[in-house]
Amino acid sequence: MSNTNTNNTLVIFAYIVGAIAMGLFIYFLVIPYSIEFVNVYFEEGIGLKSAAVISFFVSIATVVLFAVVGGDGLIGEVQYMFAAFFTYFFIIWLLVAWIF
């Protein structure tokens, strides 16, 4: 085994040890933040009552946006807008309560 092979092996070994040391250092720095992440994002959510209020305003904004953009035939399609409002309200209500 020549001297250059030994030097190359030592350099590769030093890189591997450095990478492992850096990985452990980063790992121990990340653990407190990951515990905080779990505590914040897995605590009890906002509940169905608060989600219903948020869903109401989001649904109103969505239906008004669709009515303004649709423009043509607004009066003739009001029954569909009511159905769309209640559909949006119900879906967004459950999704907000589930996600938050």
Secondary structure, DSSP 8 states (H G I E B T S, - for coil): --HHHHHHHHHHHHHHHHHHHHHHHHHHHHHHHHHHHHHHHTS---HHHHHHHHHHHHHHHHHHHHHHHH-TTTTTTHHHHHHHHHHHHHHHHHHHHHH-
